[in-house]
């Protein structure tokens, strides 16, 4: 099997040998990831116009949280140029980085790493991808919007910072784990002291959630068959849009309820594409072929 299409492990990394320029996505679970198909299609397109990209390849690594510190050292030693991080690594990686850009400092999470001579520089392209996807699929800006955000993990952090950066009217965040919610709210208040922020336990949404809001799912509820929706949309006064960051499966319980209620809705495929395109641009210095990446991701979903 082509190693760029298979799932590698830390054992594979320990004996790694690749003559070209290597990139990778790192997470657990990871077998479902569309990133290798999406990025390798983009690299093939870039190579058509610039031979410099002819030996660039993007790989997939299943790495446990406990192995992340060792893995990051190995990825650096093996001269990987860049990494994408997904669950559960986005927040765990931050204290392991040699440098952090402004997006990571604000969000407390990194989804994109760039190799430097002395270690990894962390970036966060999730907020950018989220805003681009929301505008592309649902045609709504974040500026002046009331946002109900579900979740407090790495992806939620990137989205929350982007909402505040674009001056949303207010941000209501629900999460199952109170400690994680409290930590996120503290970080966001330091980032934007004047912001309208409210947190709540996901199972017991307050009765004063805003009307005409955008509901954003950044939890893992919906990844597995039979998962319930993270919130009952009937408990949200007149939501205007529903965006679920989950893209595989393409339809979740939350999106099915949105469709039943006649609410405009979209899954997270566009976010995946745009955050990936931005990461590729950070690594390569070249404009990413977004349309090629989107078509490759769609094709992989249907395979």
PAZAPA-4460 file (N, C-alpha, C; in steps of 0.05 Angstrom, whole numbers, plus 32768, in hexadecimal, padded with zeros to 4 digits):
% residues 303
    n_x    n_y    n_z   ca_x   ca_y   ca_z    c_x    c_y    c_z   seq   type   mol
   8011   7FE8   8000   8000   8000   8000   8012   8019   8000     1      X     A
   8009   802D   7FF2   8017   8047   7FF2   8017   8052   800F     2      X     A
   802F   8057   801A   8030   8061   8036   8021   807C   8039     3      X     A
   801F   808B   8023   8010   80A4   8025   7FF2   80A0   8028     4      X     A
   7FE9   8087   8023   7FCD   8081   8026   7FC6   8070   803E     5      X     A
   7FDB   8065   804B   7FD6   8053   8062   7FD9   8063   807C     6      X     A
   7FD4   8055   8092   7FD7   8062   80AC   7FF0   8058   80B9     7      X     A
   8002   806A   80C0   801C   8064   80CC   801A   8066   80EB     8      X     A
   802D   805A   80F8   802E   805A   8115   8049   8066   811F     9      X     A
   804C   8068   8139   8065   8072   8144   807C   805F   813E    10      X     A
   8076   8045   813C   808A   8032   8134   8094   8037   8117    11      X     A
   8082   803E   8105   808A   8046   80EA   809B   805F   80EB    12      X     A
   8093   8071   80FC   80A2   808A   80FE   80BF   8085   8108    13      X     A
   80C2   8073   811B   80DD   806D   8126   80F0   8063   8110    14      X     A
   80E6   8055   80FC   80F7   804A   80E7   80F3   8059   80CD    15      X     A
   80E9   8071   80CE   80E1   8080   80B7   80F8   8087   80A4    16      X     A
   80F3   8084   808B   8107   808B   8076   80F7   8094   805E    17      X     A
   80FA   80AE   8057   80EC   80B9   8040   80FD   80CF   8034    18      X     A
   8103   80CD   801B   8116   80E0   800F   810A   80FA   8008    19      X     A
   80F0   80FC   8006   80E3   8115   7FFE   80DB   8126   8016    20      X     A
   80CA   8139   8011   80C0   814B   8025   80A6   8140   8031    21      X     A
   80A7   813A   804B   8091   812C   8058   8080   813F   8069    22      X     A
   8066   813C   8067   8052   814A   8077   8040   8134   8083    23      X     A
   8031   813A   8098   8020   8125   80A4   800A   8131   80B4    24      X     A
   7FF4   8122   80B8   7FE0   8127   80CB   7FE3   8113   80E2    25      X     A
   7FE0   811C   80FA   7FE5   810C   8112   7FCD   810D   8124    26      X     A
   7FC3   80F6   812C   7FAC   80F5   813E   7FA5   80D9   8147    27      X     A
   7F90   80D6   8156   7F84   80BD   815E   7F68   80C2   8167    28      X     A
   7F54   80B8   8159   7F55   80A7   8140   7F5D   80B7   8128    29      X     A
   7F67   80AA   8113   7F71   80B9   80FC   7F6A   80AB   80E2    30      X     A
   7F62   8092   80E3   7F5E   8083   80CA   7F49   8090   80B8    31      X     A
   7F36   809F   80C4   7F21   80AB   80B4   7F29   80C5   80A7    32      X     A
   7F41   80CF   80AC   7F49   80E9   80A3   7F4A   80EB   8085    33      X     A
   7F40   8101   807B   7F41   8107   805E   7F5A   8117   8057    34      X     A
   7F69   811F   806A   7F7F   8131   8065   7F94   8126   8052    35      X     A
   7F9C   810D   8054   7FB0   8103   8041   7FA7   8105   8024    36      X     A
   7F8E   80FC   801E   7F84   80FE   8003   7F83   811B   7FFA    37      X     A
   7F7A   812C   800B   7F77   8148   8004   7F91   8156   7FFF    38      X     A
   7FA5   8151   8011   7FBF   815E   800E   7FCF   8152   7FF7    39      X     A
   7FCE   8138   7FF4   7FDE   812C   7FDE   7FD3   8134   7FC3    40      X     A
   7FB9   8138   7FC0   7FAE   8143   7FA8   7FB8   8160   7FA3    41      X     A
   7FB9   8170   7FB8   7FC2   818B   7FB6   7FE0   818C   7FAE    42      X     A
   7FF0   817A   7FBA   800C   8179   7FB4   8011   8170   7F97    43      X     A
   8001   815E   7F8D   8004   8155   7F71   7FFD   816C   7F5F    44      X     A
   7FE9   817C   7F66   7FE2   8194   7F56   7FF8   81A8   7F56    45      X     A
   8004   81AE   7F6E   8019   81C1   7F70   8032   81B8   7F60    46      X     A
   8037   819D   7F60   804E   8193   7F52   804C   8196   7F33    47      X     A
   8033   8198   7F29   8030   819C   7F0C   803B   81B7   7F04    48      X     A
   803A   81CA   7F15   8044   81E5   7F0E   805F   81EB   7F1A    49      X     A
   8069   81DB   7F2D   8082   81E0   7F3B   808E   81C6   7F43    50      X     A
   80A4   81BE   7F36   80B1   81A4   7F3C   80BB   81A2   7F58    51      X     A
   80BD   81B8   7F66   80C6   81B7   7F82   80B4   81A6   7F93    52      X     A
   809B   81A3   7F8B   8088   8194   7F9C   8085   8177   7F92    53      X     A
   8096   816F   7F80   8093   8154   7F75   8098   813D   7F89    54      X     A
   80A8   8142   7F9D   80AE   812D   7FB1   80A1   8132   7FCC    55      X     A
   808D   8144   7FCD   807E   814A   7FE6   8068   8135   7FE9    56      X     A
   8065   812A   8001   8050   8117   8007   8045   811C   8023    57      X     A
   802C   8115   8026   801E   811A   803F   8014   80FF   804A    58      X     A
   801B   80F9   8064   8016   80DF   8070   8002   80E1   8088    59      X     A
   7FF9   80CA   8091   7FE6   80C8   80A7   7FF3   80B8   80BE    60      X     A
   7FF3   80C3   80D6   7FFF   80B5   80ED   7FEB   80B2   8104    61      X     A
   7FE7   809A   810E   7FD7   8094   8126   7FEA   8095   813D    62      X     A
   7FE8   80A9   814E   7FFA   80AD   8164   7FE9   80B2   817D    63      X     A
   7FEE   80A3   8192   7FE0   80A6   81AC   7FE9   80BF   81BA    64      X     A
   7FD8   80CA   81CB   7FDF   80E3   81D9   7FF9   80E0   81E9    65      X     A
   7FFC   80C9   81F6   8014   80C4   8207   802E   80C4   81F6    66      X     A
   802B   80BE   81DC   8043   80BC   81CB   8049   80D6   81BC    67      X     A
   8038   80EA   81C0   803C   8103   81B0   8057   8110   81B5    68      X     A
   8061   8113   81CE   807B   8120   81D2   8091   8112   81C2    69      X     A
   8092   80F7   81C4   80A6   80E8   81B6   80A2   80EA   8198    70      X     A
   8089   80EA   818F   8084   80EB   8172   808D   8106   8167    71      X     A
   8088   811C   8175   8090   8136   816A   80AF   8138   8167    72      X     A
   80BD   812C   817A   80DA   812B   8178   80E2   811A   815F    73      X     A
   80D6   8104   815B   80DC   80F3   8144   80D5   8100   812A    74      X     A
   80BE   810D   8129   80B6   811B   8110   80CB   8130   8109    75      X     A
   80D5   813D   811D   80EA   8152   8118   8104   8145   810F    76      X     A
   810C   8130   811D   8125   8122   8116   8123   8117   80F9    77      X     A
   810B   810E   80F1   8108   8102   80D7   8103   8117   80C1    78      X     A
   8103   8130   80CA   8102   8148   80B8   80E8   814B   80A9    79      X     A
   80D2   8144   80B7   80B7   814B   80AC   80B6   8169   80AB    80      X     A
   80AB   8174   8096   80A9   8191   8093   8092   819D   80A3    81      X     A
   807C   818E   80A4   8064   8199   80B1   8052   8183   80BA    82      X     A
   8042   8189   80CF   802E   8177   80DA   8014   8184   80DD    83      X     A
   7FFE   8175   80D9   7FE4   817D   80E3   7FDD   816C   80FB    84      X     A
   7FD2   8179   810F   7FCA   816A   8127   7FAB   816A   8129    85      X     A
   7FA1   8153   8131   7F84   8151   8136   7F80   8144   8151    86      X     A
   7F68   813D   8158   7F61   8131   8172   7F74   8119   8178    87      X     A
   7F81   8118   8190   7F7D   812A   81A7   7F94   813D   81AB    88      X     A
   7FA3   8144   8196   7FBD   8150   819A   7FBF   816F   8199    89      X     A
   7FAA   817C   8191   7FAC   8199   818B   7FB4   81A9   81A4    90      X     A
   7FA9   81A2   81BB   7FB0   81B1   81D3   7FC9   81A4   81E1    91      X     A
   7FCB   818A   81DF   7FE2   817C   81EB   7FFD   8185   81E0    92      X     A
   7FFD   818D   81C6   8016   8194   81B9   8021   81AF   81C1    93      X     A
   8010   81C1   81CB   8018   81DD   81CF   8030   81E0   81E1    94      X     A
   8032   81D2   81F8   804A   81D6   8209   8063   81C8   81FD    95      X     A
   805F   81B8   81E8   8076   81AA   81DC   8082   81BA   81C5    96      X     A
   8077   81D1   81BE   8080   81E0   81A7   8097   81F2   81AD    97      X     A
   80A9   81F6   8199   80BE   8209   819C   80B5   8226   8198    98      X     A
   80A0   822A   8189   8095   8245   8184   8078   8242   817F    99      X     A
   8069   8258   8185   804C   8258   8181   8045   8272   8174   100      X     A
   8035   8271   815E   802D   828B   8152   8015   8296   8161   101      X     A
   800B   82AD   8158   7FF6   82BB   8167   7FDC   82AB   8169   102      X     A
   7FD6   829B   8154   7FBE   828B   8155   7FBF   8276   816A   103      X     A
   7FD6   826A   816F   7FD9   8256   8184   7FD9   8263   81A0   104      X     A
   7FE6   8279   81A2   7FE6   8287   81BC   7FC9   828F   81C4   105      X     A
   7FB9   8297   81B1   7F9E   829E   81B7   7F8C   8286   81BD   106      X     A
   7F8F   8271   81AC   7F7C   825A   81AF   7F86   8246   81C3   107      X     A
   7FA0   8244   81C9   7FAA   822F   81DA   7FA9   8214   81CD   108      X     A
   7FA9   8214   81B2   7FA8   81FB   81A3   7FB6   81FF   8189   109      X     A
   7FC3   81EA   817F   7FD1   81EB   8165   7FC8   81D4   8154   110      X     A
   7FC1   81DA   813B   7FBA   81C4   8129   7FCE   81C2   8111   111      X     A
   7FE1   81D4   8110   7FF5   81D4   80FA   8010   81DA   8105   112      X     A
   8024   81C9   80FF   803F   81CE   8109   8052   81D1   80F1   113      X     A
   8065   81E3   80F3   8079   81E7   80DF   8095   81E1   80EB   114      X     A
   80A5   81D3   80DD   80BF   81CB   80E7   80D2   81E3   80E6   115      X     A
   80E0   81E8   80FB   80F6   81FC   80FC   810F   81ED   8104   116      X     A
   8126   81FA   8103   813F   81ED   810A   813F   81E4   8128   117      X     A
   8131   81F2   8139   8132   81EC   8156   8119   81DE   8160   118      X     A
   8106   81D8   8150   80EE   81CB   8159   80D6   81D1   8148   119      X     A
   80BE   81CF   8153   80A5   81D4   8144   8099   81EF   814B   120      X     A
   8091   81FD   8136   8081   8215   813A   8064   820E   8137   121      X     A
   8053   8216   814A   8037   820F   8149   8026   8226   813D   122      X     A
   8013   821E   812D   7FFF   8231   8121   7FE4   8225   8125   123      X     A
   7FCF   8235   8122   7FB4   822B   8123   7FA4   8236   810B   124      X     A
   7F9D   8224   80F9   7F8E   822C   80E1   7F71   8224   80E3   125      X     A
   7F69   8219   80FA   7F4D   8211   80FE   7F3A   8228   80FD   126      X     A
   7F41   823E   810A   7F2F   8256   810A   7F2B   8261   80EE   127      X     A
   7F41   8262   80DF   7F3F   826B   80C3   7F2D   8259   80B3   128      X     A
   7F32   823E   80B5   7F22   822B   80A6   7F05   822C   80AD   129      X     A
   7EFF   822F   80C7   7EE4   8231   80D1   7ED6   8249   80C5   130      X     A
   7EE2   8260   80C6   7ED6   8279   80BC   7ED1   8277   809E   131      X     A
   7EE5   826C   808F   7EE2   8269   8072   7ECB   8256   806C   132      X     A
   7ECA   823F   807A   7EB5   822C   8075   7E9A   8236   807B   133      X     A
   7E97   8244   8091   7E7D   8250   8099   7E73   8263   8084   134      X     A
   7E85   8274   807A   7E7D   8287   8066   7E77   827A   804B   135      X     A
   7E87   8266   8044   7E84   8258   802A   7E6A   8248   8029   136      X     A
   7E64   823A   803F   7E4D   8227   803F   7E33   8234   8047   137      X     A
   7E35   8247   805A   7E1C   8252   8065   7E19   8270   8061   138      X     A
   7E2E   827D   8056   7E2B   8299   804E   7E28   82AC   8064   139      X     A
   7E32   82A6   807C   7E2F   82B8   8093   7E4A   82C1   809E   140      X     A
   7E4D   82DA   80A4   7E65   82E4   80B1   7E63   82DF   80CF   141      X     A
   7E7A   82DE   80DC   7E7B   82DC   80F9   7E77   82F8   8106   142      X     A
   7E7F   830D   80F9   7E7D   8328   8104   7E60   832E   810B   143      X     A
   7E5B   8335   8124   7E40   833C   812D   7E2E   8324   8132   144      X     A
   7E38   830C   812F   7E27   82F4   8133   7E27   82EB   8150   145      X     A
   7E10   82DF   8158   7E10   82D0   8171   7E16   82B3   816B   146      X     A
   7E2A   82A8   8179   7E34   828E   8173   7E31   827B   818B   147      X     A
   7E24   8264   8187   7E22   824F   819B   7E36   823A   8193   148      X     A
   7E4C   8237   81A2   7E61   8225   819B   7E60   820D   81AE   149      X     A
   7E60   81F5   81A3   7E5E   81DC   81B2   7E79   81CF   81B3   150      X     A
   7E85   81CD   81CA   7EA0   81C1   81CD   7EB4   81D4   81D8   151      X     A
   7ECA   81CA   81E3   7EDF   81DA   81EE   7EFB   81CF   81E9   152      X     A
   7EFD   81BD   81D5   7F16   81B1   81CE   7F26   81C2   81BA   153      X     A
   7F39   81B5   81AD   7F4B   81C4   819B   7F3D   81D3   8185   154      X     A
   7F2B   81C5   8176   7F1D   81D2   8160   7F0B   81E8   816A   155      X     A
   7EFE   81E3   8180   7EEC   81F8   818C   7EFC   8211   8193   156      X     A
   7F14   820D   819E   7F25   8224   81A5   7F2C   8235   818D   157      X     A
   7F33   8228   8177   7F3A   8237   815F   7F22   8247   8155   158      X     A
   7F0A   823A   8156   7EF2   8247   814D   7EEA   825E   815F   159      X     A
   7EED   825A   8179   7EE5   826F   818D   7EF6   8288   8189   160      X     A
   7F10   8284   8186   7F22   829B   8182   7F1A   82AA   8169   161      X     A
   7F14   829B   8153   7F0D   82A8   813A   7EF3   82B7   813D   162      X     A
   7EDF   82AC   814C   7EC7   82BB   8151   7ECC   82D5   815F   163      X     A
   7EDD   82D5   8173   7EE3   82ED   8182   7EF4   8300   8171   164      X     A
   7F07   82F5   8161   7F18   8306   8150   7F07   8315   813C   165      X     A
   7EF2   8308   8132   7EE0   8315   811E   7EC9   8324   812B   166      X     A
   7ECB   8327   8146   7EB8   8338   8155   7E9B   832E   8152   167      X     A
   7E97   8315   815A   7E7C   830A   815C   7E6E   831A   8172   168      X     A
   7E53   831A   8171   7E44   8329   8185   7E46   831C   81A1   169      X     A
   7E47   8302   81A1   7E4A   82F3   81BA   7E4F   82D6   81B5   170      X     A
   7E5B   82C8   81C9   7E63   82AC   81C5   7E5A   829C   81DD   171      X     A
   7E48   8288   81D8   7E3E   8277   81ED   7E4A   825B   81E8   172      X     A
   7E59   8250   81FC   7E68   8238   81F8   7E5D   8222   820B   173      X     A
   7E56   820C   8200   7E4D   81F5   8210   7E61   81DE   820E   174      X     A
   7E66   81D1   8225   7E79   81BB   8225   7E71   81A7   823B   175      X     A
   7E78   818E   8237   7E72   8179   824B   7E84   817B   8263   176      X     A
   7E9E   8181   825F   7EB1   8182   8275   7EB4   819E   827F   177      X     A
   7EAC   81A4   8297   7EAB   81BF   82A1   7EC7   81CB   82A3   178      X     A
   7EDB   81BA   82AB   7EF6   81C4   82AF   7F01   81CE   8294   179      X     A
   7EFD   81C0   827F   7F06   81C9   8264   7EF8   81E2   825B   180      X     A
   7EDE   81E4   8261   7ECF   81FC   825A   7ED9   8214   8269   181      X     A
   7EDE   8210   8283   7EE8   8226   8294   7F03   8230   828A   182      X     A
   7F15   821D   8283   7F2F   8225   8278   7F2D   8235   825E   183      X     A
   7F1B   822C   824D   7F17   823A   8233   7F0D   8256   8237   184      X     A
   7EF8   8258   8248   7EED   8273   824D   7F02   8286   8259   185      X     A
   7F13   827B   826B   7F28   828C   8275   7F3B   8296   8260   186      X     A
   7F43   8284   824F   7F55   828B   8239   7F49   82A0   8226   187      X     A
   7F2F   829C   8220   7F21   82AE   820E   7F1E   82CA   821A   188      X     A
   7F19   82CB   8234   7F16   82E5   8241   7F30   82F4   8242   189      X     A
   7F46   82E6   8243   7F60   82F3   8242   7F65   82FD   8225   190      X     A
   7F5C   82EE   8212   7F60   82F5   81F6   7F4E   830D   81EE   191      X     A
   7F36   830D   81F9   7F23   8322   81F2   7F12   832A   820A   192      X     A
   7F1E   833C   821B   7F11   8342   8235   7EF5   834D   8233   193      X     A
   7EEF   835B   821D   7ED5   8367   821A   7EC0   8355   820E   194      X     A
   7EC7   833D   8206   7EB5   832C   81F8   7E9D   8323   8209   195      X     A
   7E86   831F   81FC   7E6F   8313   820A   7E72   82F5   8209   196      X     A
   7E78   82E8   8220   7E7D   82CC   8221   7E6C   82BF   8237   197      X     A
   7E61   82A7   8231   7E52   8298   8245   7E57   827B   8240   198      X     A
   7E5C   826C   8256   7E60   824F   8254   7E4A   8240   8262   199      X     A
   7E45   8227   8259   7E31   8217   8266   7E37   81FA   8262   200      X     A
   7E2C   81E9   8273   7E2F   81CC   8270   7E1E   81C3   8258   201      X     A
   7E2A   81B3   8247   7E1D   81AC   822E   7E02   819E   8232   202      X     A
   7E00   818E   8247   7DE7   817F   824C   7DD0   8191   8256   203      X     A
   7DD7   81A9   8260   7DC2   81BA   826B   7DC5   81D6   8260   204      X     A
   7DBE   81DA   8246   7DC0   81F5   823A   7DAE   8209   8249   205      X     A
   7DB7   8221   824C   7DA7   8235   825A   7D8E   823D   824A   206      X     A
   7D7B   8249   8257   7D63   8251   8249   7D66   826C   823B   207      X     A
   7D7D   8279   823F   7D80   8294   8233   7D95   8293   821C   208      X     A
   7D97   827C   820F   7DA8   827C   81F7   7D9D   8290   81E3   209      X     A
   7DAF   829D   81D3   7DA6   82B2   81C2   7D95   82A8   81AA   210      X     A
   7D83   82B8   81A1   7D74   82B2   8188   7D85   82BA   8170   211      X     A
   7D7E   82AF   8159   7D8C   82B5   8140   7DAA   82B0   8141   212      X     A
   7DB1   829A   814D   7DCD   8294   8151   7DD7   8280   813B   213      X     A
   7DF2   827E   8139   7DFF   8269   812A   7E07   8254   813D   214      X     A
   7DFE   823B   8139   7E06   8225   814B   7E1D   8215   813E   215      X     A
   7E32   8212   814D   7E4B   8205   8142   7E51   81ED   8154   216      X     A
   7E53   81D5   8147   7E5B   81BE   8156   7E79   81B9   8153   217      X     A
   7E87   81BA   8169   7EA4   81B4   8169   7EA9   819D   817C   218      X     A
   7E94   818D   8183   7E98   8175   8193   7E9C   815D   8181   219      X     A
   7EA1   8146   818D   7EA4   812D   817E   7E89   811F   817B   220      X     A
   7E74   812A   8186   7E5A   811D   8184   7E4F   811E   8168   221      X     A
   7E4E   8107   815C   7E46   8105   8140   7E5A   80F4   8130   222      X     A
   7E72   80F0   813B   7E86   80E0   812D   7E7E   80C3   812C   223      X     A
   7E71   80B9   8140   7E69   809D   8142   7E4C   8098   813B   224      X     A
   7E45   8082   812E   7E29   807C   8128   7E1A   807B   8143   225      X     A
   7E03   8087   8143   7DF2   8087   815B   7DF8   809D   816E   226      X     A
   7E0C   80AE   8169   7E11   80C5   817B   7DF9   80D8   817B   227      X     A
   7DF2   80E2   8192   7DDC   80F6   8193   7DE7   8111   818A   228      X     A
   7DD5   8123   8184   7DDD   813E   817F   7DE8   814B   8199   229      X     A
   7DFC   815C   8197   7E07   8169   81B0   7DF3   817C   81BC   230      X     A
   7DDF   8186   81AD   7DCB   8198   81B8   7DB1   8193   81A9   231      X     A
   7D9B   8197   81B7   7D81   8196   81AA   7D7B   81B1   819F   232      X     A
   7D7A   81B3   8184   7D77   81CE   8178   7D5C   81DA   817F   233      X     A
   7D49   81CA   8188   7D2F   81D5   8191   7D32   81E6   81AA   234      X     A
   7D49   81E3   81B8   7D4E   81F2   81D0   7D5D   820C   81CA   235      X     A
   7D63   8211   81B1   7D71   8229   81A9   7D5C   823B   819B   236      X     A
   7D58   8254   81A5   7D44   8265   8199   7D4C   826E   817C   237      X     A
   7D3D   8264   8169   7D3F   826C   814D   7D5C   826E   8143   238      X     A
   7D6B   8258   8144   7D86   8259   8138   7D84   825E   811A   239      X     A
   7D98   826C   810F   7D97   8273   80F3   7DA8   8260   80E1   240      X     A
   7DBD   8255   80ED   7DCF   8243   80DE   7DDB   822E   80F1   241      X     A
   7DE1   8216   80E6   7DED   8201   80F5   7E05   81F7   80E6   242      X     A
   7E1D   81F7   80F3   7E35   81ED   80E6   7E42   81D8   80F8   243      X     A
   7E46   81C0   80ED   7E51   81AA   80FC   7E6D   81A5   80F1   244      X     A
   7E82   81A8   8102   7E9D   81A4   80F9   7EA3   8187   80F0   245      X     A
   7E92   8174   80F8   7E96   8158   80EF   7E90   8156   80D1   246      X     A
   7EA1   8149   80C2   7E9D   8146   80A6   7E9B   8129   809D   247      X     A
   7EA2   8116   80AF   7EA0   80FA   80A9   7E96   80EB   80C2   248      X     A
   7E7C   80E5   80C3   7E68   80E4   80AD   7E5F   8100   80A5   249      X     A
   7E54   8101   808D   7E4C   811B   8081   7E33   8126   808E   250      X     A
   7E23   8115   809A   7E0A   811E   80A7   7E0A   8112   80C4   251      X     A
   7E05   8124   80D7   7E05   811C   80F3   7DE8   8120   80FE   252      X     A
   7DE4   8118   8116   7DC9   811C   8123   7DC3   813A   8124   253      X     A
   7DD7   814A   812A   7DD2   8167   812B   7DC9   8172   8110   254      X     A
   7DD7   8169   80FB   7DCF   8173   80E0   7DB5   8168   80D7   255      X     A
   7DAE   8150   80DF   7D94   8145   80D8   7D7D   8155   80E5   256      X     A
   7D82   815D   80FF   7D6E   816D   810C   7D6C   8189   80FF   257      X     A
   7D83   8194   80F8   7D82   81AE   80EA   7D72   81AC   80D0   258      X     A
   7D76   8197   80C1   7D67   8193   80A8   7D49   8191   80AE   259      X     A
   7D42   8182   80C3   7D26   817E   80CA   7D19   8198   80D1   260      X     A
   7D28   81AA   80DE   7D1E   81C4   80E6   7D1F   81D9   80D0   261      X     A
   7D2A   81D1   80BA   7D2D   81E4   80A3   7D42   81F9   80A7   262      X     A
   7D57   81F3   80B6   7D6D   8206   80BC   7D84   8202   80A8   263      X     A
   7D8F   8217   809C   7DA7   8214   808C   7DBD   8207   809C   264      X     A
   7DCB   81F3   8090   7DDF   81E4   809F   7DF5   81DA   808D   265      X     A
   7E0C   81D3   8099   7E22   81C8   808A   7E34   81B8   809C   266      X     A
   7E42   81A5   8090   7E56   8196   80A0   7E71   81A3   809D   267      X     A
   7E86   8197   80A9   7EA0   81A4   80AC   7EB3   819F   8096   268      X     A
   7EAB   8194   807F   7EBE   818E   8069   7ECC   81A8   8060   269      X     A
   7EBD   81BD   805D   7EC9   81D6   8053   7EDE   81E1   8067   270      X     A
   7ED8   81DD   8081   7EEC   81E5   8095   7F06   81D5   8092   271      X     A
   7F02   81BA   808F   7F1A   81A9   808B   7F2A   81B2   8073   272      X     A
   7F1D   81B8   805D   7F2B   81C0   8045   7F3A   81DA   8049   273      X     A
   7F2D   81EE   8054   7F39   8208   8056   7F4F   8209   806C   274      X     A
   7F4C   81FB   8082   7F61   81FA   8096   7F79   81EB   808A   275      X     A
   7F74   81D6   807A   7F8A   81C7   806D   7F98   81D8   8058   276      X     A
   7F88   81E7   8049   7F94   81F8   8034   7FA7   820D   8041   277      X     A
   7F9D   8219   8057   7FAE   822D   8065   7FC7   8220   8070   278      X     A
   7FC5   8208   807B   7FDD   81FA   8085   7FF1   81F5   806E   279      X     A
   7FE7   81EC   8057   7FF8   81E6   8040   8007   8200   8037   280      X     A
   7FF9   8216   8038   8005   822F   8030   801B   8237   8044   281      X     A
   8017   8232   805E   802B   8238   8072   8044   8227   806D   282      X     A
   8041   820E   8066   8058   81FC   8061   8066   8202   8047   283      X     A
   8057   8207   8032   8062   8208   8017   8069   8224   800D   284      X     A
   805B   8238   8018   805E   8253   800D   8050   8257   7FF2   285      X     A
   8040   8243   7FEA   8032   8244   7FD0   8014   8245   7FD6   286      X     A
   8005   8251   7FC3   7FE8   8252   7FC6   7FDD   8235   7FC3   287      X     A
   7FCC   822D   7FD6   7FC1   8212   7FD6   7FAA   8210   7FC1   288      X     A
   7FA9   81FA   7FB3   7F92   81F6   7FA0   7F79   81EC   7FAE   289      X     A
   7F6A   81FF   7FB9   7F54   81F8   7FCB   7F3F   81E7   7FBC   290      X     A
   7F39   81ED   7FA3   7F25   81DD   7F95   7F2E   81C0   7F92   291      X     A
   7F48   81BC   7F8C   7F52   81A1   7F8A   7F50   8192   7FA5   292      X     A
   7F56   819F   7FBA   7F54   8193   7FD5   7F37   818C   7FDB   293      X     A
   7F25   819D   7FD4   7F09   8198   7FDA   7EFF   8180   7FCA   294      X     A
   7F06   817E   7FB1   7EFD   8167   7FA0   7F09   814D   7FAA   295      X     A
   7F23   814E   7FB3   7F30   8136   7FBD   7F23   812C   7FD7   296      X     A
   7F1C   813F   7FE9   7F0F   8138   8002   7EF3   812C   7FFD   297      X     A
   7EE4   8138   7FEA   7ECA   812D   7FE3   7ECC   8111   7FD8   298      X     A
   7EDF   810D   7FC6   7EE3   80F3   7FB9   7EEA   80DE   7FCE   299      X     A
   7EFB   80E5   7FE2   7F02   80D2   7FF7   7EEB   80CB   8008   300      X     A
   7EDA   80DF   800E   7EC2   80DA   801E   7EAF   80C6   8010   301      X     A
   7EAE   80C7   7FF6   7E9C   80B6   7FE6   7EA8   809A   7FE0   302      X     A
   7EC3   8098   7FE5   7ED1   807E   7FDE   7EC8   8067   7FF0   303      X     A
***
